Amino acid sequence: MSVLYLLTAPRPPIAGTDAVFNEVAALQAEFGGEAVNLFPFATPRIRLPRLLYGMHAVPGLRRAEARHDTNHIYFGVLHWFPVLDLMRKPIVYTVSATLDARRKPGALAKLKGLHRIVVSNERDRATLDAWGLSNYAVIPPGIDTAAISRHPLPLGDEVTLLMASAPWHRRQFDLKGVDVLLETAAKVPSLRLVMLWRGMLIDDLRERISRHGVQDRVEVVNAHTDVDAHLARAHAGVLLAKESSIIKAYPHSLVESLAAGKPVIVSNSIPMSDYVARNGCGLVLDQVTVPAVMAAVEALKRDYGGLARRTAALPRDDFSIRTWIDRHRPLYVPA
């Protein structure tokens, strides 16, 4: 088998800091193949109508497809790109974020013709069923759990939260809850934040930190780094989203936090919150607001021992990258 991977976003300025690119690299390491980017620009801040994705690369794309058995495209939501009409081999489509049940996509007949639609969670399965799409596979996320150690950390006077999903656009400082976290830190002197960044919008972040006067309690790591080392000194992971389409359904940073035995704070717009609520391994926010985050921090302090124990008891195989890779293997057999 041989796979042509179709990417739909620019590479991050700092290699290794984007989960989708890391996933594709893991699949390539197992199955071989090559990757082509349908997004023609080096920065996501340049807007491109979806109908133009890949059109700049059509001749090379057709030649590349001829060398492979299967196409595999990644995109945040489900959308039929016109460039896919030119592809002749089976297409696997991974929804990297999550589906909005209120926004039924067009071109359903073409979407039904996909070899397989890959989603990571039961919310998306139910949405696909409601849309009449049955050609799907549910594959929960996988990470290299061997690279993450269990790091028990007693709670003292301060609580440290690790956030590792940096914005791609300035608007995402609001949509990803960064502004809310910084404002909360300004109001809660016992709260410390560690933010893992990916080389974009760093000046905007530093200006916000300075504006809130929290320079002494917010650490920014703007480099490819050892996430395990930062988890060792955090009490919990945190990730918030006002829109489900801007973030992975199972953000790798939160999965890594659970693998390290650290509970998480997550908004209910992110499907992973269902797993968190079911297993009692963190706190789920109904709203991305300063009062909601303040309440979550206080709840974390009150029951940190119980949350940490339940998190440490989770089966590490729940998020095995080996299982995740093996579940992709049947998808790459041509129809």
C-alpha positions in Angstrom: 0.0 0.0 0.0 1.1 3.6 -0.6 -0.6 6.7 0.5 -0.7 10.3 -0.7 -1.5 12.7 2.2 -3.3 15.9 1.4 -2.7 18.7 4.0 -4.9 21.8 4.2 -2.9 24.2 6.4 0.6 25.7 6.3 3.3 24.1 8.3 3.9 25.7 11.7 7.0 27.9 11.9 8.4 25.6 14.6 8.4 22.0 13.4 6.8 19.4 15.6 4.3 21.8 17.2 1.2 20.9 15.2 -0.7 17.8 16.0 -2.0 17.2 12.4 1.5 17.3 10.9 2.7 15.0 13.7 -0.1 12.5 13.0 0.7 12.5 9.3 4.4 12.0 10.0 3.5 9.0 12.2 1.4 7.5 9.5 4.1 8.1 6.9 6.7 6.4 9.1 4.5 3.3 9.2 3.0 3.2 5.7 5.4 5.4 3.6 3.9 7.7 1.0 4.3 11.4 0.5 2.5 14.6 1.5 1.2 17.5 -0.7 -0.2 20.7 0.8 -3.4 22.0 -0.8 -2.9 25.3 1.0 -0.6 27.4 -1.2 0.7 30.0 1.3 3.2 29.8 4.2 0.9 31.6 6.6 -2.7 30.8 7.7 -3.4 34.5 8.0 -3.9 34.7 4.3 -7.5 33.8 3.5 -8.2 31.4 0.6 -11.6 30.3 -0.6 -12.1 26.6 -0.1 -12.9 26.1 -3.8 -9.3 27.1 -4.6 -7.6 24.7 -2.3 -5.1 22.6 -4.3 -5.8 24.3 -7.6 -2.3 25.7 -7.7 -0.9 22.2 -7.6 -3.1 20.2 -10.0 -0.5 18.9 -12.4 1.9 17.8 -9.6 -1.0 16.5 -7.6 -2.2 14.2 -10.5 1.3 12.9 -11.0 1.7 12.3 -7.2 -1.6 10.4 -7.1 -0.4 8.1 -9.8 2.4 6.9 -7.5 0.0 5.9 -4.7 -3.0 3.6 -4.0 -5.0 5.8 -1.6 -5.4 9.5 -0.9 -5.8 10.7 2.7 -6.9 14.3 3.3 -7.0 16.1 6.7 -9.4 19.1 7.3 -11.0 20.5 10.4 -14.6 19.9 9.3 -16.3 17.9 6.5 -16.2 19.7 3.2 -16.0 18.6 -0.4 -13.1 20.5 -2.1 -13.5 20.8 -5.9 -9.9 19.5 -6.4 -11.1 16.2 -5.0 -13.2 15.8 -8.2 -9.8 15.3 -10.0 -8.7 12.4 -7.9 -9.1 8.9 -9.2 -7.9 6.8 -6.2 -9.9 6.1 -3.1 -10.1 9.0 -0.6 -9.9 8.7 3.2 -11.0 12.0 4.8 -10.0 12.7 8.4 -12.1 15.3 10.3 -9.4 16.7 12.5 -11.6 19.0 14.6 -15.3 18.2 15.1 -18.6 18.4 13.2 -21.3 21.0 13.9 -24.6 19.1 13.7 -26.3 22.3 12.7 -24.2 22.8 9.6 -24.9 20.0 7.3 -22.4 20.1 4.4 -23.3 20.3 0.8 -22.3 17.7 -1.8 -23.6 14.8 0.3 -23.6 12.5 -2.7 -19.9 13.1 -3.2 -19.2 12.7 0.5 -21.0 9.4 0.5 -18.6 8.3 -2.2 -15.5 8.8 0.0 -13.7 5.5 0.8 -13.9 6.4 4.5 -14.6 9.4 6.8 -12.5 9.2 9.9 -13.8 10.9 13.1 -12.5 10.5 16.7 -15.5 10.6 18.9 -19.1 9.5 19.4 -20.6 13.0 18.9 -19.3 13.0 15.3 -20.5 9.5 14.8 -24.0 10.5 15.8 -23.8 13.6 13.5 -22.8 11.5 10.5 -25.6 9.1 11.1 -28.1 12.0 11.3 -26.7 13.2 7.9 -27.2 9.8 6.4 -23.5 9.1 6.0 -22.5 5.6 7.0 -19.0 5.3 5.3 -17.1 6.3 8.5 -14.7 4.9 11.0 -14.3 6.1 14.6 -10.6 6.1 15.5 -9.8 7.7 18.9 -6.5 9.6 19.0 -3.2 8.1 19.7 0.0 9.5 21.2 3.4 8.1 22.1 2.6 7.3 25.7 6.1 6.0 26.2 7.4 9.6 25.8 5.1 10.7 28.7 5.9 9.8 32.3 3.6 9.9 35.3 4.4 13.0 37.3 2.6 13.2 40.7 2.8 16.8 41.9 1.4 17.8 45.3 -0.8 20.9 45.3 0.7 23.8 47.3 -0.2 27.4 47.5 -0.1 27.8 43.8 -1.7 25.9 40.9 0.0 25.6 37.5 -1.9 25.0 34.3 -0.3 24.0 31.0 -1.8 25.2 27.8 -0.4 24.0 24.5 -2.7 25.0 21.6 -1.5 28.4 20.3 -3.7 30.5 18.1 -3.2 30.6 14.3 -5.0 34.0 14.0 -5.4 37.0 16.3 -9.2 36.3 16.6 -8.3 32.9 18.2 -6.9 34.7 21.3 -10.5 35.1 22.1 -11.9 31.9 20.6 -9.3 29.7 22.2 -9.7 31.2 25.6 -6.2 32.7 25.8 -7.6 36.2 26.8 -9.8 34.6 29.4 -6.9 32.6 30.9 -4.7 35.7 31.1 -7.5 37.8 32.7 -8.2 35.0 35.2 -4.5 34.9 36.1 -4.7 38.6 36.7 -7.6 38.1 39.2 -6.2 34.9 40.8 -2.7 35.5 42.3 -2.3 31.8 43.1 -2.6 30.8 39.4 0.4 30.2 37.2 0.3 29.5 33.5 2.8 27.7 31.2 2.0 28.3 27.5 3.6 26.3 24.8 3.7 28.4 21.6 4.4 27.6 17.9 6.3 30.7 16.7 3.3 32.7 15.5 1.7 35.8 17.1 4.3 35.8 19.9 4.5 39.6 20.1 0.7 39.7 20.4 0.9 37.2 23.3 3.6 39.1 25.1 1.7 42.4 24.7 -1.4 40.8 26.3 0.7 39.3 29.2 2.2 42.7 29.9 -1.2 44.4 29.7 -2.6 42.1 32.4 0.5 42.5 34.5 1.1 38.8 34.9 4.7 38.5 33.5 5.9 36.9 36.7 3.2 34.1 36.6 2.9 33.3 32.9 5.8 31.4 31.2 5.9 31.2 27.4 7.8 28.5 25.7 8.2 29.5 22.1 10.1 26.5 20.8 9.9 22.8 20.0 10.2 21.4 23.5 10.0 18.4 25.7 6.3 18.4 26.6 6.9 15.8 29.3 9.3 18.1 31.1 6.7 20.8 31.3 3.9 18.4 32.4 6.2 17.4 35.3 5.8 20.8 36.8 2.1 21.4 36.0 -0.9 20.4 38.1 -3.3 20.2 35.2 -3.7 20.8 31.5 -6.2 23.4 30.2 -7.8 24.0 26.8 -10.8 26.1 26.0 -12.7 26.8 22.8 -15.7 28.9 22.0 -16.1 27.1 18.6 -15.6 23.4 18.1 -14.2 23.7 14.6 -11.0 25.5 15.6 -9.5 22.8 17.7 -9.0 19.0 17.6 -11.8 16.9 19.1 -9.2 15.2 21.2 -6.4 17.8 21.6 -3.0 16.1 21.9 -2.0 18.4 24.7 -4.9 17.3 26.9 -4.3 13.6 26.0 -0.7 14.0 27.0 -1.8 15.6 30.3 -4.0 12.6 31.1 -1.2 10.3 30.2 1.0 12.1 32.7 -1.6 11.6 35.4 -2.7 15.3 35.3 -6.4 16.2 35.2 -7.6 18.7 32.7 -9.9 21.7 32.5 -11.8 21.7 29.1 -14.8 23.4 27.6 -17.8 21.3 26.6 -17.5 22.5 23.0 -14.6 20.0 22.7 -15.8 16.4 22.3 -13.0 15.1 24.6 -15.0 16.7 27.4 -17.4 13.7 27.3 -14.5 11.4 28.1 -13.3 13.7 30.9 -16.8 13.9 32.5 -17.4 10.1 32.1 -14.0 9.3 33.8 -14.0 12.1 36.4 -10.5 13.1 35.3 -11.0 16.8 35.1 -13.4 19.7 35.0 -15.8 20.6 32.1 -16.8 24.2 31.6 -20.1 25.2 30.1 -18.9 28.7 29.3 -15.5 30.2 28.3 -15.6 33.1 30.8 -13.4 34.5 33.6 -16.0 33.5 36.3 -16.2 30.0 34.9 -12.4 29.5 34.8 -12.1 31.0 38.3 -14.7 28.5 39.6 -12.9 25.7 37.8 -9.6 26.6 39.4 -11.2 26.7 42.9 -12.9 23.3 42.2 -9.5 21.9 41.1 -8.0 23.0 44.4 -10.8 21.5 46.4 -10.7 18.1 44.9 -7.2 17.9 43.4 -6.3 14.7 45.2 -9.4 12.9 43.9 -9.0 14.2 40.4 -5.4 13.3 40.2 -6.1 9.7 41.5 -8.8 9.1 39.0 -6.6 10.5 36.2 -3.6 8.3 37.2 -5.9 5.3 37.2 -6.9 5.7 33.5 -5.6 3.0 31.2 -2.7 4.4 29.2 -3.7 2.1 26.3 -6.8 4.3 25.8 -4.6 6.6 23.7 -2.0 4.2 22.3 -0.4 5.4 19.1 0.2 1.8 18.1 -3.5 1.1 18.3 -4.3 4.3 16.4 -1.9 3.4 13.6 -3.2 -0.1 13.3 -6.8 1.1 13.0 -5.8 3.1 9.9 -4.3 0.0 8.2 -7.6 -1.4 6.8 -8.5 2.1 5.5 -5.6 2.0 3.0 -6.8 -1.0 1.2 -8.2 0.2 -2.1 -11.9 -0.2 -2.5 
